[in-house]
Amino acid sequence: MRVSALAYGVCLSVLVACTANPPPFDEMQWRRDVENQKQEMLYAPHMRDGRFFNPWMPIERGGFGRFLSWKFTAEERIYTEEEKSFMPISVSNLAGRIRSMPEGDLIAWVGHSTFLIRINGEYWLTDPMFSGRALVIKRKTSPAVTAEELKSFGAKVNVLVSHNHYDHFDKASIRALPYNTRVFVPLGLKSQVEDGTGKKSVTEMDWWESADAGNGVTVTCLPAQHWSRRISQGINKSLWASFLIRTPKVSIYYGGDSGYFVGYREIGRRFSGIDYAILPVTAYHPRWFMHYSHVDAKEALDAFEDLDARYFIPAQWGTFPLGDEPVGFGVLDLKKQIIEKNIDPDKVIIMDIGGIVTVQGK
């Protein structure tokens, strides 16, 4: 039987990967590369030949072989039993507790990157994900609220989608939300939302673009250092983003998914007075593979300081095993970095799943 060239190439890649050590990675050189990024490139054109890109620093591409190298080489470190077993606490009856708080702004952690934010009586969901799997990856903790429970609130629901990866853009979750849910997405995702979820109030936004969301709320789409791909969309056919929700009294930054980049400083400079920064802390091991697209715990704290926000809420941990590290590792690492960087621990709000933070505005 003749083996195709593609199959031969895959088999060869697997053999090479299985016998290889992890590629070297220089943290100091990576940081120098970040510091050498030019802030003006944050405003440069970021689409070429139908594909989006990060103009300040091109992504390192190694194709399928690079992915296999991650999956088949030895892990960079051995995790302790505490690191393997640490998980977020889950608090029950989030919907009931919110109904018992009819007044005031709040932030509740539903799980992973999904936060339920109430501002001026309306609800905002970041990257709603209620499903049991992100494509094939099974979640380790259940979401704190369901779409049906959200419907029972009887209030308007708005959604922010940061990019099209399956743990952030889950069509079934958005489809289950009220029919009049309004959705804000980066460029290239509008048709995916409309066709895949049935939602028709979809606002597509480019970086640095703002939209008046009514009810005293402004939404601004901002850069992130990431990429996009799913089965129904090719590589980088839609944009990735972070978002800022602002009212005259409060400002909440949702970082989506991102590596560390100079954009955090520019966002902090242009939008001073951010009250809450929701930033990811997950999927950063192995560093040689993950460093471009995912911040580690130290970089997340650096981003928090760059944004000059009052409070930092870590996101995207405790739910899906996306990197080599256990799902709770990021927060344990974060606690160590808070001490090493001498950051006021009261500024870092590590939430329980189903936990509620009462928003303190200006």
C-alpha positions in Angstrom: 0.0 0.0 0.0 1.4 3.4 -1.0 1.5 5.9 1.9 0.7 9.5 0.8 3.3 12.2 1.2 1.1 14.0 3.7 0.7 10.9 5.9 4.4 10.2 5.6 5.2 13.8 6.7 2.9 13.5 9.7 4.4 10.2 10.8 7.9 11.6 10.4 6.9 14.7 12.4 5.5 12.5 15.2 8.7 10.4 15.3 10.9 13.5 15.4 8.7 15.1 18.1 8.6 12.0 20.3 12.4 11.8 20.4 13.0 15.6 20.8 13.6 17.6 24.0 11.5 20.8 24.4 12.8 23.6 22.3 14.8 26.2 24.3 13.1 29.4 25.4 14.8 32.5 26.7 12.4 34.5 28.9 14.8 37.6 29.0 15.0 37.7 25.2 11.3 37.4 24.9 10.8 40.4 27.3 13.3 42.4 25.3 11.4 41.5 22.1 8.2 42.8 23.8 9.9 46.0 25.0 11.1 46.6 21.4 7.6 46.6 20.0 6.5 50.0 18.6 3.4 51.4 20.1 2.5 53.3 16.9 2.1 49.8 15.2 -1.0 49.3 17.4 -2.8 51.6 15.0 -1.3 50.2 11.8 -3.4 48.2 9.2 -3.9 44.7 10.5 -5.4 42.8 7.6 -3.5 41.5 4.5 -4.8 39.1 1.8 -8.0 38.4 3.7 -6.2 37.5 6.9 -5.8 39.5 10.1 -2.4 39.9 11.9 -0.7 41.7 14.8 1.4 44.4 13.1 3.6 45.2 16.1 4.9 41.6 16.2 4.2 38.8 13.8 3.3 35.4 15.3 5.8 32.6 15.2 4.5 30.0 12.8 5.7 26.5 12.8 2.7 24.7 11.3 1.4 21.3 12.4 4.9 20.2 13.3 5.2 22.8 16.0 1.9 21.7 17.5 3.1 18.1 17.5 6.4 19.1 19.1 4.3 20.5 22.0 2.1 17.4 22.3 4.8 14.8 22.0 7.9 16.3 23.7 8.4 15.9 27.5 6.8 18.5 29.8 9.0 21.3 30.9 8.3 20.8 34.6 6.7 18.3 37.1 3.8 19.7 39.0 3.3 19.1 42.8 0.2 17.4 44.2 -1.1 20.8 45.4 -0.7 22.2 41.9 -2.5 19.3 40.4 -5.4 19.3 42.8 -6.0 23.0 43.4 -9.4 24.2 42.0 -11.6 27.2 42.4 -14.4 27.0 45.0 -17.9 26.8 43.4 -20.7 28.7 45.2 -24.2 27.6 44.4 -27.4 29.5 43.5 -25.8 32.4 41.7 -29.1 33.3 40.0 -31.0 33.4 43.3 -28.4 35.5 45.0 -28.4 38.0 42.1 -32.2 38.2 42.2 -31.9 39.0 45.9 -29.7 42.0 44.9 -32.1 44.0 42.6 -30.0 47.2 42.8 -26.4 48.1 42.1 -23.7 47.1 39.6 -21.9 43.8 40.0 -19.5 41.3 38.5 -20.1 37.5 38.9 -17.8 34.8 37.7 -19.7 32.1 35.8 -16.5 30.1 35.0 -13.6 30.2 32.5 -13.7 33.5 30.7 -17.5 34.0 31.2 -18.3 36.8 33.6 -21.8 38.2 34.2 -21.6 42.0 34.6 -24.6 44.1 35.7 -24.4 47.8 34.8 -27.2 50.3 35.0 -29.7 47.4 35.3 -28.6 45.6 32.1 -26.4 42.4 32.0 -23.3 41.9 30.0 -21.7 38.4 29.4 -18.1 38.0 28.3 -17.5 35.1 26.0 -20.5 33.1 27.2 -19.6 29.4 27.6 -22.2 27.1 29.3 -21.4 23.9 27.3 -19.7 20.8 28.7 -17.0 20.8 26.1 -15.0 23.3 24.1 -15.0 21.3 20.9 -13.5 18.2 22.4 -12.0 19.5 25.7 -14.2 18.7 28.7 -14.7 21.2 31.4 -13.6 20.5 34.9 -16.1 22.7 36.7 -19.7 23.5 35.9 -20.9 27.0 35.0 -22.4 29.0 37.9 -25.5 30.0 36.0 -27.4 28.7 32.9 -28.9 30.6 29.9 -32.4 29.6 31.2 -31.7 31.2 34.5 -30.5 34.4 32.8 -33.7 34.6 30.9 -35.6 34.6 34.2 -33.9 37.9 35.2 -36.2 39.6 32.7 -33.5 42.2 31.9 -31.6 43.0 28.7 -28.6 40.9 27.9 -25.5 42.0 26.0 -22.6 39.8 24.9 -19.0 40.4 24.2 -17.1 37.8 22.1 -13.3 38.3 22.0 -12.5 35.8 19.3 -13.6 32.6 17.6 -11.8 29.9 19.6 -14.2 27.3 20.9 -13.7 28.1 24.6 -14.6 31.7 23.9 -17.2 31.6 21.1 -19.7 28.8 21.8 -22.6 29.0 19.4 -24.9 26.8 21.5 -24.5 29.1 24.6 -25.3 32.3 22.6 -28.2 30.6 20.8 -29.7 29.7 24.2 -29.8 33.3 25.4 -32.9 35.6 25.0 -33.8 36.2 21.3 -33.1 40.0 21.6 -29.6 39.5 23.0 -27.2 42.1 21.5 -23.8 40.8 20.6 -20.5 42.8 20.0 -17.8 41.0 18.1 -14.5 41.8 16.3 -14.3 42.1 12.5 -15.1 38.9 10.6 -17.4 37.3 13.2 -20.8 38.9 12.5 -22.0 36.3 10.0 -20.8 33.5 12.2 -22.9 34.8 15.1 -26.0 35.5 12.9 -25.9 32.2 11.1 -24.8 30.0 14.0 -26.9 31.5 16.8 -29.9 33.2 15.3 -29.0 36.5 17.0 -29.6 39.4 14.7 -28.5 42.4 16.8 -24.8 42.0 16.1 -22.3 44.9 16.1 -19.0 44.2 14.4 -16.1 46.3 15.5 -12.5 47.1 14.7 -9.7 47.9 17.2 -10.1 51.4 18.7 -13.7 51.6 17.6 -16.3 52.7 20.1 -20.1 52.1 20.1 -22.8 53.8 22.1 -24.6 50.8 23.7 -27.3 53.0 25.2 -28.3 53.2 28.9 -25.2 55.3 29.6 -22.8 52.6 28.4 -20.0 52.9 25.8 -18.2 49.8 24.4 -14.7 50.1 22.9 -13.1 47.3 21.0 -9.3 47.2 21.7 -6.3 45.2 20.5 -5.1 41.9 21.9 -2.2 39.7 20.9 -3.7 36.5 19.7 -5.0 34.7 16.6 -8.1 32.9 15.4 -9.2 29.7 13.8 -12.1 27.2 13.9 -13.4 24.5 11.6 -15.8 26.8 9.9 -13.2 29.6 9.5 -9.7 29.5 8.3 -6.6 30.8 10.2 -7.0 34.5 11.1 -10.1 35.1 9.0 -11.7 37.0 11.9 -10.1 39.4 14.3 -9.4 39.0 18.0 -9.9 41.7 20.6 -10.3 42.9 24.1 -13.1 45.3 25.2 -13.7 48.2 27.6 -17.1 48.8 29.0 -17.5 52.4 30.3 -20.1 54.5 32.1 -19.5 57.9 33.8 -19.1 56.0 37.1 -17.3 52.7 36.2 -14.9 51.3 33.7 -14.4 47.5 33.2 -11.7 46.1 30.9 -12.1 42.5 29.6 -8.8 41.2 28.2 -10.2 38.2 26.3 -7.2 36.0 25.4 -3.8 37.6 24.8 0.0 37.4 25.1 1.9 40.2 26.8 2.3 43.2 24.5 2.8 47.0 24.5 -0.9 47.4 23.9 -1.7 47.3 27.6 0.3 50.4 28.3 -1.3 52.3 25.4 -4.8 51.2 26.6 -4.0 52.4 30.1 -2.7 55.7 28.7 -5.7 56.4 26.5 -8.4 55.1 28.9 -7.2 56.2 32.3 -9.2 55.3 35.3 -10.0 51.7 34.6 -11.6 50.3 37.7 -11.6 46.5 37.0 -9.2 44.6 34.7 -10.4 41.0 33.9 -7.3 39.3 32.5 -6.5 35.6 31.7 -4.2 33.5 33.7 -4.0 30.1 31.9 -2.5 28.0 29.2 1.0 29.4 29.4 3.0 26.1 29.7 5.1 25.2 27.9 6.4 28.7 27.5 8.3 28.1 24.3 4.9 27.2 22.6 2.5 29.5 24.5 4.4 32.7 25.2 3.1 34.7 22.2 -0.6 34.1 22.7 -1.0 33.7 26.5 0.3 35.7 29.4 1.8 33.9 32.3 1.1 35.0 35.9 3.9 37.5 36.1 2.9 39.0 32.7 -0.7 39.2 33.8 0.3 41.3 36.8 2.5 43.4 34.5 -0.5 44.0 32.2 -2.5 45.0 35.3 0.1 47.6 36.2 0.4 48.8 32.6 -3.4 49.3 32.5 -3.1 51.2 35.8 -6.4 49.6 36.9 -7.7 49.7 40.5 -8.4 45.9 40.7 -7.3 42.8 38.8 -9.7 39.8 38.4 -8.0 36.7 37.1 -10.0 34.8 34.4 -9.8 31.7 32.3 -8.5 29.4 35.0 -10.1 26.5 36.8 -12.3 25.2 33.9 -10.6 23.9 30.8 -7.2 22.1 30.6 -5.7 24.1 27.7 -2.0 24.0 28.4 0.4 21.6 30.1 -0.3 23.1 33.6 -3.2 22.0 35.8 -6.3 24.1 35.5 -5.8 25.7 39.0 -2.1 26.3 38.6 -2.3 29.9 37.3 -3.8 31.2 40.5 -1.3 29.5 42.7 1.5 31.0 40.5 -0.3 34.3 40.7 -0.2 34.3 44.5 3.5 33.7 44.4 4.1 36.5 41.9 2.0 39.0 43.9 4.5 38.5 46.8 7.6 38.6 44.6 6.4 41.8 42.8 5.3 43.3 46.1 1.8 44.1 44.8 -1.0 44.9 47.3 -3.0 41.6 47.5 -6.2 43.6 48.1 -6.0 44.8 44.5 -6.2 41.2 43.2 -9.7 39.8 43.5 -9.5 36.0 43.1 -13.1 35.0 42.7 -15.0 31.8 43.4 -17.1 30.3 40.6 -20.5 31.8 41.4 -18.8 34.6 43.4 -20.1 38.2 43.2 -18.2 41.4 43.4 -20.1 44.5 44.1 -18.8 47.1 41.7 -17.3 50.2 43.4 -17.3 53.0 40.8 -15.7 56.5 41.0 
